[in-house]
Amino acid sequence: MKNKLLLTTAIASVAFAGSTFAETKIGGNLEQTFQTQSEDNSDARTGRGFGAEHNISLSASKDLDNGLSAKYGTVLEDGVADTHYLTVGTDTVSVTVGRDTGNNLSSTAIPHISDQAGTIVGLTSATYDNIEVANAHDKEHISLDFKVAGGTLTGRYAPDMSTARPSDSGATDSGASATEFLYSGSLGVDGLSLRVGQSTENGLGAEEDGKAKRYDIAYNFGQFAVGIGRDESESAAATASQVETETDKAGITFAATDAISLGLNYLETERKSGGAKDANDEEIIMVSVGYNFGGLGIEMTYAEVENAGNAANTDAETFQIRTIQKF
């Protein structure tokens, strides 16, 4: 018992000693929204209300004795642990163990103001959504990052795609794992923004593998930024019930002044269910304006959806106001 106590005390001493040499940074943000939405033929998807998200982050870094550096931190979203990471490496190559952190397919290179279209219209029955299939980034994972060609090349592995969050010295096993490979950067070209990659989740039993692909390219020239892209996804399911989608996207933003920005986005989604194409393509048009007051940002977005869920004569409208404050 005495030896165990001494060992525990020694470990605690090392932990406290480490903390005295690492400067901890505290940050965060508060996001508040007001949204109204209406959808044809569905009273359940018609309404209005306020929403909020608050994040608090803790981060630190330290140069290690072997010449490498360590960066680590965590983010609490609405009081619940959301992001955590430990990154060890150099400015060129690094390894990260974490969750909801790092280079990812969920982000897009297509210029837009406020939330992505999949978030703005997420309360409707719309088919299009932000990358969700085989999203290894949002699960407990290990990733390897290389700084190359004016950007970051990432390989990621999530051993378990369960929604459960294991504690330390714990593990979950849903039977499904995922791998992800992507590049995001400029290829060394000023003004260019590129994001391409694929994530694959192994199907269980007779299921086909789930796949998500993103191909985005954009260019910024002065006050304007334009971009086009395509998203493709295949759900992890048996062939007869597998859902496949292809979304073509385009976006343009204009910085009218240092404080005012305008944006226009268009998305068209084709869906196949069990190999059979739906008769109607879903179309989303989104118009946004953003204003920066200095310490406060406010964004207003109007989105119109035609053939929501690829169903004929099912249209929807969404209007959202979002404010963001950082601290």
N, C-alpha and C positions, 0 to 999 in steps of 0.2 A: 504494500500500500504506500509506504514511504517513497519507494523508487518511482512508483506511478505518479505520485504527487509532484516529485521533483521533475520528472519528465514533462508533465503537463505545464508546470511553471516555466520550464525552459522554453517550451514551444510558445507559450504566451508571451514570454520576453522577446522572442524573435519577432513575433507578430507585431508587438508594440514598437519594437525598434525599427521595423520596416516602415511603419506608418509615420514615424518622425522624419523620415527622409523623403517621403512622397507627398507632394502638395495635392490635397484633395480639392477639386473644383466642384462647385454646386451650381446647377443651372436648371432651367425648366421653361415651360410655356403654358399658357392658358388659351384654349380655343373654345369659342362659343358660337353657336349657330342658331339661326331661326329658319325653319324650312316649311314651305307649304307645298302640297302635292295633290294632284288629282289624276285619276286614271279611269278611262271609259270602262263601263260594265263592271266596276269593282268598287263598291262603297268602302270596303275594308282597306283600300289603298288610297283613300281620300282623307286628308287631314292636315293639321299644322301643329307645330310645337317647337320648343326650345331644346337644344342639346348642348352638352359641354364635355370637354376632355381636358384634364390637367395632368401635366407630366413634371416629375422632379428627377433630376439626374445627378449622379455622383460619379466622378471620374478622376483618375490619377495616372501617372506614368513614372517610370523609374529606369535608369540605366543599370543593367545587370553587370555582374563581375566578369562575365564571359564576353562582353562587348556587344551583346544584344540589348534590346530595350523591351520593356513590358508596359503595355497599356491595358487598363482594366476599368470596369465601371458597371453601373446598373441604372435602369430607368424604372421608376414607378409610374404607371399609367392609371389614373383614377384610384390611387392607393394600392394597386396590385402590381406585383413584380411583372414587368413586361419584357424588357431588354436586359441582357447581361452579356459580358464578354471579357475574355482574357486574350490579348494579342501579344505574341512574342516574335521578334524578328528584327529585321533591318528596314531601312527606307525602301529597299527593293523587293525583299521577300519576307513574308510573315505567315504565321499560322495562328488561327483564331478558333477558340472553343466558345460557343455562345448560343444565343437565341435572338432572333429578330434584330440582327445586326449585320453591318457590312454591305458590300456590293450585292445587288439583288435584281431579279427580273420584275419585281413589283413596281419599281420606279420606271418612269418612262422618259425618253428623250424628246417626245413630242411636246412642243411648247404649249403651255396652258396656264391659266390663272385659277387660283383656288384649288379645290379638290379635283381629282380625275373624274371622268364621266361615270365610271363604275361606282364611285362613291356617291356622286350627286344623285343618280337615278337608282341607287341601291334599294330603295324602299318600294319600287315598282316590281312588276314581274319580268323586267327586262332580262334578256338573255346575256347581254354583255356585262362582264364584271371585270374588276382588276384581277391580275393573275392569282388564281386560287388553287387550280389543279397542280398537284405535285410541288407545292410551294415549300421547298426544303428550308429556305431562309427563315421561315417563321417557326421552325421546330428546333429542338436541341440538335446542334450540328458541329462539325469541324470543317474548317475551310482553309484553303491555301491560296494566297494572293500574290501575284507577281505584278510589279509596276513595269509595264512595257508599252511601247508605241503610244506614248501620251495618254495612257489610261491604265486600267486595272483588269487583269485576267484572273478569273476566280474559278476554282474547282471546289465543290462543296459536297459533303456527305451527311445525311441525316439518317441514323440507324433505325429510328422509329418515328413514324408519322402520327402517332397517337396525339390526341388533343390534351392528354394529361401532361402535367408538368412534374417530372420526377424531382424529389428532394435530393440533397447531397447523399451519396451512398445509396441512391435508389435508382431504379430502372423501370421502364415500361416496355411492353412489347405488343404492338398491334399486329405484327407480322408484316407490315409494309415499311419499306425504306425508300429513300429517294436520293438521287444524285443530281447535281446541277453544274453546268458549265456556262460561263458568260464572259463577255467583254464589254466594258463601258469606258468611253474616253473619246479622244479627238483624233487619234491616229497621227498626232503631231501637227494637225492642220488647224490654224486659228479660226474660231467660229464654228467648227464642226463638232457635232455631238452624236455619238453612236452608241447604241445599246443592243446587243444581239446575244442570244443564248437559248438554251433548252434545259428544262428540268424534267426528270423522269421518275415516276413512282411505280414500283413493281406491283402488278395486280395480284390479288389473292385467289388461289384455286384456279378456276377457269376464267378469271377476269383478264382482260387485256390490260397492258400497262397504261397508266395515266401519263399524259405528256402535256407540257406547256412550252410554247415557243414565242419569242418576241424578237421582232426585227424593226428597230426604230432608227431613223436618221434625221437629223435636223441641222439647220445652219442659221447662225446669227450674223446679221449684217446691219450694224448701226442700230437704229430704233426698231427694226423688224427681226423676227425670228420665225422661220417656217420649218415644218417637218412632216414626214409621212412615215407610215409604219404598218406592220401587220402582226396580229396576235393569232396564234392557233392553239387549240386545246383539244385533248381527247380524255374523257373521263375514264377512271379505272373501273371498268365494269365488263360484264360479259358482252360479247359482240352484238347480240340481239338488242341490248339496251344501252350500248355505249353512245354517249352524246359527243359529237364533234362540232366545233365552231371555228369559223374563220372571220376575223374582223379586220377590215381595212380602215385606217385612220389617217386624218390629216388635221393639222393645226397651224394657226398663225397668231402671233401676238404683236402688239405695237405699243411701244413706250412713248405715249404722247408727250409726257413731261417726265421730270425726275420723280414725280409722285403718282402720276396716273398711267395705268396700263390697260389695254383693251385686248380681248382674246376671242377667237372663234375656232370651234372644233367641230369636226364631222366624223361620225363613225357609222359603218355599215357592217352588219353581222349576218352571216349565213350559218344556218344550223342544220345538222343531220342527226337524226335519231334512229339508231339501229341501221345505219347506212342509207336511210331514205331522207332526202332533202326536204325540209319544210318549204311550203309553197311561198311564204313571204319572208323577205329579208327585213331585219330590224334596222331602223335608221335613227340616229341621235344627232341632233344639232344643239350645240351649247354655246351660249354667248356670255361673256364675263367682263366685268370691269373691276379693277383693283385700285385702291387709293392708300398711299402710305403717309400717315400723319407724323411720322418720326418714331414715336414710341408706341404707336398703335397702327395696325394694318386692318383694313376693312375690304371685303370682297363681296360682290353681288353676282350671282350666276343664275341664268335662266336656261333650262334644258327642256327640249321637246322631243318626245319619243314617238315614233310611228311604228306600228306593228310590234308593240312591246311583247316580248316573248315569242316573236315570229308568228304571232296570231293576227289574222286580218281584222281590221277595224277595231283594234285595241290600242288606243293612243294614250299618252300620258304627258303631263307637264309638271315641272318642278322649279321652284324658285327658292334660292338659298342665300342668306346673308351670313357671312362668317367674319368674326373678328379674331385676331391673333395678337397676343402680347407675350413677349419673351422677357425672362428675368434671369 
